């Protein structure tokens, strides 16, 4: 049953991503002002959603480690942080690809862009910290750091409301969008959330397996002594 689950979810993710591509390229209408380049929006926003969910998982797992002191929580936090940084990188790549034809520049120090870049640096710093300081001390330091770093997640989300900038704002419930754009957007968000969940799960399993190997190696060394 477990083997079937490992097969089903990747296949489902692949099918959902194909559906998202088809919906964004074929089903969604062409935006009147920006044209076809606006279709990047569906994947840009979906990657941002996947990053936010991943970083929320880091927060929950870090709090779990602080309270329980169990390695599995640290492994989950690290796995989710890696995936979150990956999708934030996609956000920072797709953003300029969209911005260049629309704004005439690859990068503008807009509040949303700036806070997103800070978010990338924070969680990249988390991963560096976790790798630099080994063992329990490193896990605890990274966990505390991630709780503080998470403050930037709501800042990124609300930045377009708190500060004046040129970044487009999607209103709650899809307000401001052509109603025909909402289904492709939802499909794309679902696809990337599913993909991020699979990546976190697989990375988490690998980390736990590595811990098991380390414990076996230590036990064998003790037996030899």
C-alpha positions in Angstrom: 0.0 0.0 0.0 2.8 2.3 0.9 4.5 1.6 -2.4 1.3 2.4 -4.3 1.1 5.7 -2.4 4.6 6.6 -3.5 3.6 6.1 -7.1 0.1 7.6 -7.1 1.1 11.0 -5.7 3.9 11.8 -8.2 1.6 10.6 -11.1 -1.2 12.8 -9.8 1.2 15.8 -9.5 2.4 15.2 -13.0 -1.1 15.1 -14.4 -2.1 18.2 -12.4 0.9 20.1 -13.7 0.1 19.2 -17.3 -3.5 20.3 -16.6 -2.2 23.6 -15.2 0.0 24.2 -18.3 -2.9 23.5 -20.6 -5.3 25.7 -18.6 -2.8 28.6 -18.4 -1.9 28.4 -22.1 -5.1 27.4 -23.7 -8.0 28.0 -21.4 -7.1 31.3 -19.8 -7.9 34.4 -21.9 -5.2 36.7 -23.1 -4.8 39.8 -20.9 -5.7 42.9 -22.8 -2.8 45.1 -21.6 0.1 42.7 -21.0 -0.7 40.1 -23.6 0.5 36.5 -23.5 3.4 37.3 -21.1 0.8 37.6 -18.3 0.4 33.8 -18.5 3.5 33.6 -16.3 1.3 34.9 -13.5 -0.4 31.5 -13.0 2.9 29.8 -12.3 4.5 32.8 -10.5 1.7 33.0 -8.0 1.5 29.2 -7.6 5.2 29.0 -6.7 4.7 31.8 -4.1 1.8 29.8 -2.6 4.0 26.7 -2.5 6.8 28.6 -0.8 4.5 30.1 1.8 3.0 26.7 2.7 6.5 25.2 2.9 7.7 28.0 5.2 4.6 27.5 7.4 5.6 23.8 7.6 9.1 24.9 8.7 7.5 27.1 11.4 5.3 24.2 12.7 8.2 21.7 12.6 10.6 24.1 14.3 8.1 24.7 17.2 7.7 21.0 17.4 11.5 20.6 17.7 11.7 23.3 20.4 9.0 21.6 22.4 9.8 18.0 21.9 13.5 17.9 21.1 13.0 15.1 18.6 15.1 14.8 15.4 12.2 14.0 13.2 10.9 17.6 13.7 14.3 19.0 12.8 14.4 16.8 9.6 10.9 18.0 8.6 11.8 21.6 9.1 15.0 21.3 7.1 13.2 19.4 4.3 10.4 22.1 4.1 13.0 24.9 4.2 14.8 23.4 1.2 11.6 23.1 -0.8 10.5 26.6 0.3 13.8 28.1 -0.9 13.5 26.2 -4.2 10.0 27.7 -4.9 11.0 31.2 -3.7 13.8 31.0 -6.3 11.2 30.1 -8.9 9.3 33.2 -7.8 12.4 35.4 -8.1 13.1 34.0 -11.6 9.5 34.2 -13.0 9.0 37.7 -11.6 11.7 39.4 -13.7 10.7 37.4 -16.7 7.2 38.9 -16.4 8.4 42.3 -15.3 10.8 43.0 -18.2 8.2 43.2 -21.0 5.6 44.9 -18.7 7.7 47.4 -16.6 10.7 47.7 -19.0 13.1 46.5 -16.2 14.2 43.2 -14.9 14.0 44.3 -11.3 12.3 47.1 -9.4 12.8 47.7 -5.7 9.1 47.3 -5.1 8.0 46.4 -1.5 6.7 42.9 -2.6 9.9 42.2 -4.6 12.2 43.4 -1.9 10.5 41.5 1.0 10.5 38.4 -1.1 14.2 38.7 -1.7 14.7 39.1 2.0 12.6 36.0 2.6 14.9 34.0 0.2 18.0 35.3 2.1 16.5 34.4 5.5 15.7 30.8 4.7 18.9 30.3 2.8 20.6 31.6 5.9 18.5 29.0 7.9 19.9 26.2 5.8 23.5 27.5 6.1 23.1 27.8 9.8 21.7 24.3 10.1 24.7 22.9 8.1 27.3 25.0 9.8 26.5 24.0 13.4 26.1 20.2 13.7 24.0 18.3 16.2 21.5 19.4 18.7 22.9 23.0 19.1 22.6 23.6 15.4 19.1 22.2 15.2 17.9 24.4 18.1 19.6 27.5 16.8 18.0 26.9 13.4 14.6 26.3 14.9 14.7 29.5 16.9 16.0 31.4 13.8 13.2 30.0 11.6 10.5 31.2 14.0 11.9 34.7 13.8 12.4 34.4 10.0 8.7 33.5 9.5 7.7 37.0 10.4 8.7 38.0 6.9 6.1 35.7 5.4 3.0 37.8 6.4 5.1 40.9 5.6 5.5 39.6 2.0 1.8 38.8 1.7 0.6 42.2 3.0 3.3 44.3 1.5 1.1 45.4 -1.5 -1.5 46.6 1.0 0.8 48.2 3.5 3.1 50.1 1.1 2.7 51.8 -2.2 4.3 50.0 -5.1 3.8 48.9 -8.7 3.4 45.2 -8.0 -0.2 44.0 -9.0 -2.5 43.0 -6.2 -4.9 40.0 -6.5 -7.9 40.7 -4.3 -9.4 38.1 -2.0 -11.6 35.8 -3.9 -9.9 36.6 -7.2 -11.4 40.1 -7.3 -9.8 42.1 -10.1 -9.3 39.1 -12.3 -11.3 38.0 -15.3 -13.5 35.2 -14.0 -12.1 33.0 -16.7 -8.6 33.3 -15.2 -9.6 31.9 -11.8 -9.9 28.2 -12.8 -6.5 28.1 -14.4 -5.0 29.9 -11.4 -6.6 27.4 -8.9 -5.4 24.4 -11.0 -1.9 25.8 -11.0 -1.9 26.5 -7.3 -3.1 23.0 -6.6 -0.5 21.5 -8.9 2.4 23.3 -7.2 1.1 22.7 -3.7 0.9 19.0 -4.5 4.4 19.0 -5.9 5.8 20.9 -2.9 4.2 18.4 -0.6 5.7 15.4 -2.5 9.2 17.0 -2.4 9.0 17.7 1.3 7.9 14.2 2.0 10.7 12.6 -0.1 13.4 14.9 1.4 12.0 14.1 4.9 12.2 10.4 4.3 15.8 10.7 3.0 16.8 12.7 6.1 15.3 10.1 8.4 17.0 7.3 6.5 20.4 9.1 6.8 19.8 9.3 10.6 19.2 5.6 10.7 22.4 4.9 8.8 24.3 7.1 11.2 22.9 5.3 14.2 23.8 1.9 12.7 27.3 3.1 12.0 27.8 4.4 15.5 26.4 1.1 16.9 28.9 -0.9 14.7 31.8 1.2 15.9 30.8 0.6 19.5 30.6 -3.1 18.9 34.1 -3.1 17.4 35.4 -1.3 20.5 
